[in-house]
Amino acid sequence: SKKKGLSFEEKRARMMEIFFETKDVFQLKDIEKIAPKEKGITSMSVKEILQSLVDDGMVDTDRIGTSNYFWAFPSKALHARKRKLGELESQFAESNQKKEALQKSIEKSKVGREDTAERAALIKELAALRQKKEQLKAEIDKYRECDPDVIEEMRQTNKVAKEAANRWTDNIFSIKSWAKRKFGLEESRIDKGFGIPEDLDYID
């Protein structure tokens, strides 16, 4: 069967073994040689694993001249783990407090919502009133066309539309006259060429 690769945490643990077993200081290029050969960590992932350990305070690093050096001691790693554990326990306690507060809030909101005959009757009445409201709204919309304000608004809209239509009709007649004079075209040919109805006229 195909050999399963190491998980991210397994790689981190094995890299820490390099530091603990040797108690030495390394450059990145040194770890990139040792990790694949002795700990089965692929060279491609060494930099990422090492950086994650530095970020978590498990491995120390310092720049000397043009090179970066890395080291870690068991006492420092233990302290870093304890600190991380403390942070996680604090977050866990805070989450528990929030959970308890939400639970209390839910229980409080349930008060007065018990399934009683009176509540069931009120819910039924509320549903009936909502239905009645929708019916009345539909009725109002039906008669809205008879509203004087709506009728006046429709008149104004029709007036604007009529003026616009007559303005475009006037423009078409002007263009037709210009085309007849300019090119000597017959009116019927202009109408046919541009899809203009023969009975085009102003709206009264």
C-alpha positions, -999 to 999 in steps of 0.1 A, spaced: 0 0 0 11 36 -6 30 51 23 10 79 40 28 113 42 35 131 75 9 155 88 18 191 95 20 185 133 41 154 128 66 174 107 67 201 134 74 175 161 101 158 141 118 192 133 119 200 171 136 166 176 165 179 154 171 208 178 166 188 210 187 159 200 217 179 188 213 211 210 230 229 181 225 261 161 216 257 124 212 277 92 182 271 70 204 252 44 216 229 72 181 220 83 170 215 46 197 188 44 191 171 77 153 171 79 147 150 47 175 126 54 170 119 92 133 129 98 115 122 66 104 158 61 104 169 25 129 197 17 101 217 0 82 220 33 111 227 57 110 265 54 72 266 61 75 242 91 104 261 105 86 295 102 55 281 119 77 270 149 93 305 150 59 321 149 48 300 179 79 308 199 91 272 198 123 280 178 145 311 182 161 329 153 186 356 149 204 373 120 242 373 122 259 391 93 241 379 62 229 346 76 199 336 97 205 311 125 179 289 143 180 271 176 157 257 203 161 243 238 137 219 256 131 244 284 121 272 260 98 248 240 81 237 272 75 273 283 61 281 248 38 251 249 25 261 284 19 296 272 0 283 241 -20 259 263 -29 288 287 -41 309 257 -63 280 245 -77 273 279 -86 310 283 -103 310 249 -122 278 259 -133 294 292 -145 325 273 -164 304 248 -181 285 276 -192 317 293 -207 330 260 -224 296 255 -239 298 291 -251 334 285 -267 324 252 -284 294 269 -298 316 297 -310 341 271 -328 313 252 -344 300 283 -355 336 293 -370 342 258 -391 310 262 -409 324 292 -445 334 282 -443 313 251 -455 280 266 -479 260 246 -512 270 263 -548 271 250 -548 309 254 -516 313 233 -529 289 206 -561 310 204 -541 343 201 -518 328 174 -549 317 155 -565 352 159 -532 368 147 -531 346 116 -568 355 108 -560 393 112 -530 390 89 -551 373 63 -578 400 67 -551 426 63 -539 411 30 -575 409 17 -581 445 25 -548 455 9 -559 436 -23 -592 454 -22 -576 488 -18 -553 481 -48 -583 471 -69 -600 505 -62 -568 525 -65 -576 532 -101 -605 553 -90 -584 575 -67 -586 611 -80 -548 616 -74 -540 584 -94 -563 595 -122 -547 630 -124 -512 614 -124 -523 592 -153 -536 622 -172 -503 640 -167 -484 609 -179 -506 606 -210 -501 643 -217 -463 640 -216 -464 609 -237 -487 625 -263 -464 656 -265 -434 634 -270 -451 613 -297 -462 644 -316 -427 659 -313 -412 627 -329 -439 627 -356 -430 664 -363 -393 654 -366 -401 625 -390 -421 649 -412 -393 674 -412 -367 647 -422 -390 634 -450 -394 669 -464 -356 675 -463 -350 641 -480 -375 649 -508 -358 682 -514 -323 670 -511 -325 637 -531 -357 641 -550 -371 609 -534 -408 601 -535 -426 601 -502 -437 564 -507 -401 553 -512 -389 571 -480 -418 555 -460 -410 520 -474 -372 524 -469 -374 535 -433 -405 515 -423 -427 546 -417 -464 538 -417 -483 556 -445 -510 567 -421 -485 584 -397 -501 615 -382 -502 637 -351 -522 624 -320 -552 647 -311 
